[in-house]
């Protein structure tokens, strides 16, 4: 039994060292424009969700989802978030495909995490993803306003929805033809 246990632990150690060597010596492709592997998608995203659930404080949103708070959150979202996560007039953010892992497109697939977890992500960011720690630039009130907006963006009151359509640039104003991803896509279509 002791030999089996030593052999089993040795095998685990060899696999761990092999994996560490594979990563450490640069065999992992660092490109942000490559396809996401199925293994990575099955391991990385559930791990991120579990980590956020573990670390996010169990707090409640102190803001009511009234028009004033939703409009304030929408304006912050439009200014700081829409380029990556999309908006009402451009559901695919201009930088959407430039990130690895890909930035979620909230107009197409609204956030389904609890508000405390969304707040945590906005405040602290996500390492190695391009998601910045907005807590260094926005105050607590502003982060809760964005969180409130994200939580209700699928069911916005008409006044807020109309205001968002006015604030968000139209596709002609935010012409994506000058964006490298769009130019690349056009070149591939030829």
Secondary structure, DSSP 8 states (H G I E B T S, - for coil): -HHHHHHHHHHHHHHHHHHHHHHHTT-S---SSS---HHHHHHHHHHHHHHHHHHS------S---HHHHHHHHHHHHHHTHHHH--SS-SS-TTGGGSSS----TTTS---S-HHHHHHHHHH-BTTTTB--GGGTS-HHHHHHHHHHHHHTTS--HHHHHHHHHHS--TTTT-GGGSHHHHHHHHHH-
